[in-house]
Amino acid sequence: MNYWLVKSEPSVWSWEQQVAKGAKGEAWTGVRNHSAKLFMMQMKKGDRAFFYHSNEGKEIVGIVDIIREHYPDPTDKTGKFVCVDIKADKPLKTPVTLETLKHDKRFADMALIKLSRLSVQPVTTDEWKAICKMGGL
C-alpha cells in the first residue's frame, strides 16, 4: 500500500462534502499539474490518502481511500489529465496543521513542506504513521 496527500480548498470541495458522497465516493478531478498527474497515475485501488484543506485551515482533516485507479479526467477538454475516485474513510480526531508539521523536524523532507503547491503528493510510511498518531488515530 502507498500513502498520499490530496489537497482541496474547503470552499471548493470540503471534507464534509467528501463524507457526504458516502461509499460511492467521488472523482478527484481538476488536477492540472503534470507532477500531480504522475502521482495520480501511480495510485492503486486500496491506497490511502490524507485529505488536506488548503488555503483555508491548512490542515490534514481526514483519510480517504483510493477506490478507482486513474482514468481520463472528464473535466479536462485537452485529454492530458487523469483523475481517481476516492471515498472518505475517517476524520482525524485532531486535525494536524501545516504549522505543526513545519515545526517538527520529522517532517522536514515531507512533500507538503518542500513542494507546498503540489495538490497531489506522496507520503512516506513513517510520515503516515506519525501524522495518524498526532491526529488521534
N, C-alpha and C positions, 0 to 999 in steps of 0.2 A: 504494500500500500504506500502511496505517496501522499504528501500533505501539501496544501496550497493555501493561498490567501486571495480572496476576491474582494474588491472594493466597490462600494456604491455610495453615492451621496444619498442620505436618507430622504431628502426632498424629491429625489428621482425614483429610487427603489429602496425601501427600508427593510429592516429585519422583520418588522411586523407584517409587511406585505408578503415577504417570502414565506413566513409562517402560515399566513392565510391561504397560500396555494396548496397546503397540505401534502399528501403523499404523491400527488401527480407532479409536484414541483413546478419549475418554470425554466424556460430557456434563458441562459445568461448571454444576452445579445448586446450589440452596440459597442463591442470592443474594437477599436480601430488603431491598435498599436501592433506592429509586427512581432515584437518580442513577446508581448502578452498572448498573441495568437499562437505562437510556437509553444508556449507553455500549455495553452488550452489543448493543443493537439497531442500533448503528452499525457493529459488526464485520462484516467481509466475509470470505468464503472467501479464503484466501491471506494475510490479515493475520497479523502475528506478535505474540507477547506474551512478556514476561518472566514467569517463574514465580517467585514470591516466597514464601519461608517466613516467615509472620508469627508473632508471639508467641515462638516458639522458633526461635532463629537470626537472625531479622530480616535476611535476605539474599536477593539475587537469585541463584538457583541454576541456572536453565536457560532455554531458549527453547522455546516451543510455537507450533504453527501452528493457526490457526482453520480447521477442516475442514468445519464446517457452520454456516450462519448461524442467527440466533435463531429459536427456536420455543418454544411453551409449556413451561415447566418442569414435568415430570411429578411433581415432589415438592411443588408448590405447590397446595394444595387451593382457594385463592382464585381461581386463574386469572389473577392480576395480573402474575406474573413470568415471565421467559423464561430460557432457557439457550442456550448454544452448545456445539458439540463441538470439543474441542481434542486435538491429539496432540503428544507430546514430539518435539522436533527434536534438540536437543543440549544438553548441560550446559555451563555456563560452566567454563572450566578453573580459574578462581579465582572463587569466589563474591564478589559485591560487597555489602558490608554497608550497612545503613541508616546506621550511624555514619560510614562513609567518605563516603557521599553528603551527609550533613548538614554535613560539614566541607569540602566542595568547593563554592565559590561558583557553579560552572556549574550546579548543581542547586538553587539557592535557590528557584526558581519551580516546580520539579517537583511534580506532584500528590502523589507519595509523601511529600514533605516537608510540603506545605501541607494536604493532605487525607489525613492519615495513616490515618484509619479506613476510608476507602473501599476496598472489596475488588476493584473493577474500575475501572481508570483509564487515561486516555490517556498516552502517552509521545511526546514530540516526536522528530523525526528526529535532531536534534543530541544529545538525551539518549540515544537508542538507540545511536547510533554511539559516543559516549563510553563508555557502560557496556559495550558489547561489547568495546571496546578494553581497558578496565580488567579485564574478565573473561577476557582472553586469547584473544579470538576475532578 
